[in-house]
Amino acid sequence: MVRLWKRKHKTANLVIKDHVIRYVETKPGDPLSVQKWGERPLPKGIIQDGKMIDSETLEMILEECVDEWKLKGRRVRFIVPDSFVMIRRIPLPANLEDDEICGYLFMELGETIPMPFSNPVFGYVVVERKKEETVILLFAAPEEAVSHYTGLFEKVKLRPIAADVSSLCAYRLFISLAR
């Protein structure tokens, strides 16, 4: 049966910095192509070092952006401010299988793996596997900081689906362009 009302699930990508809100929508494929974009300067004092200082004003400005860029109800990926992100190379026991690493990290973060903050949200990439150890690159941020941003997006009728790290985004772009 042919779908007459096939809905496209477009995803918006947002970056909120101390001085600006940026939006880009890309069309997946090879080559990657930018479909839409937008930028809105922020007055000083709204965000400082990635932390929301005046969240009411930020919410109003973001609502205006959502209307102007026609993003209401859209799924969004956003960048966690760099000031919150910790990236660390971590050696793990060699006997851990891929599906066991996440559970191991949940148990060991803050215990045998020191963290500069409590209640982290995290992701990781296996960098190498050796006979004596498995090495990962761990990406973590305080859950509270990420929750503030997801809450803000939900208030303005966006649907956050992913929190990303700017350095990983740049890396993935370079890799895709090199192909």
N, C-alpha and C positions, 0 to 999 in steps of 0.2 A: 504494500500500500504506500502511495506517495504521500509524504507529509506536506500538506498545503501551508500550514502555519508553523513551519520550522523556525524556532526562535534561536537567534544567534546569541550566544553568551559572550558578549564582549567584556573584556576586562580592562579597567583603567589602571594606570600605574601612577602613583603619587609620591612626590618627594616634598616634605615640609622641612625647610631649613629656618634658621633664625630670621632671615630677611626675605624669604620668598616661598610661595607654594607653586610647584610645577606639576604639570599633568602631561602624560603622553599615552597615546593609544597606538599600538602597533598591529600590523597584520602579520599573523604567523606565516612562516614560509621561508623560502630561500630565493632571493635575498630578503632579509628583514626589511619591512618598509613601514615608515611612520605614517599613520592615517590622520591623526589629530593631535594637537598639542595646545597647551595654554600655560600662562605664567601670571602670577599675581603677587606683586611686591607686598611685603608685610611691614607695618610701621614698627619702629624700634620698641622693644619692651614687651612684645607679645610672646615671643619665644626667646629664651636665652640658654645657650649651650644645649639645645635640644629639649629643654624643659619648658613646659607650658607655664607662662607667668600669668597671662590674662586669657584664660580659656574661654570666657564668654565672648570676648571680641574675636578670638580665633574662630570660634564656632560660627559667629555671624558672617565673617569673611569667607569661611569655607562653604557655608550655605549659599552665598552669592556665587561662588565658583561652581558649585554643583549645578545651580540653575543655569548659569552662563554656558557651561560646558556640556549641559544636558546629561548629567551623570546619575540622576536620581535612580535609586534601586540597583545601581551597577555593582558588580563585584570589583573589589580593588585590591591591588598589591601595593604595599607601601614600604618605604625604607625606614628602618629603625635609626634614629639619629646616631651618628658615629660616636658621640660622647658617651653613649650608653653601652656600646658593643665591646665585648672582650673576645679576642681571637687568640687561641693558644694551641700550640702543638703538644699533643699528649701521647705518651707511650702507654699502651694497654697490654694486658697479658695476651700472648700469641694464640692461646687456645679459644679465644672468644670468636664465635661465629658472627656473621653480619647481623643476624636477627637478635643477637644477645647484647650487642653493644649499647643500644639505647637503655635497656634495663640496667646494665652495669653502671652507666653514667648516672641514672636516677639514684642509684644506691650510693655512689661514691662522690658525687658533686657536693662540695662543702665538707666532706670528711677527709678522704685521702687525696682528693683533687681540690685544692684551695680555690675559692671564688672571692672576688672583691665585693660581692653583694649576696644577699640571701634571696631565695625563691627565684632562681633563674629559669628563663625559657631558653632552649638551646637547640642547636642542630650540629651536625658533624659531617665530615667527609673522610673516608679512609684514604690516607695518603700512600701508605705502603704496608705490605705484610712481609715480615721477616720470620725466620725460624724461631727467634727468641722474643719477638714482640710485634704487635700491630700498632701502627702509628696513625693517629687521627688528627685532623684540624678541627678544634671545637670552637663554635660560635655561640656566645651566650649574651643575654641582656637581662636586666631586672624585669621580672614579670609585671611589676607595677607600672613601669615606664611604657611597656608595650600595651598594657591594658588601657592606659590613659589615651593612647592614640586610637586603639580599636573602639573604645567608647565614644570618642569624638566622631569617628567616621559613622558609627551606628546612629548617633544623634542627628546627623545631617542626611540620613537615609541612604547611606552607602553600606555595602556588605563586604567587610574585610575578609579576605581569604588567605592572605599570606603576608608575613612580615619578613622583609629581606634585609640584607647587609650590602651597603653600597660597593664595597670592594669585590664582593662576589658577583654583583650585577655587572661591574666593569669587566671582570674576568670572563664571565659567560659571553659577554658581547665580543670581546677580543677573540675568543675561541670560535664563535660562530662566524665572525668575519674572516678568520684565517682559513676556513674550509673552502 
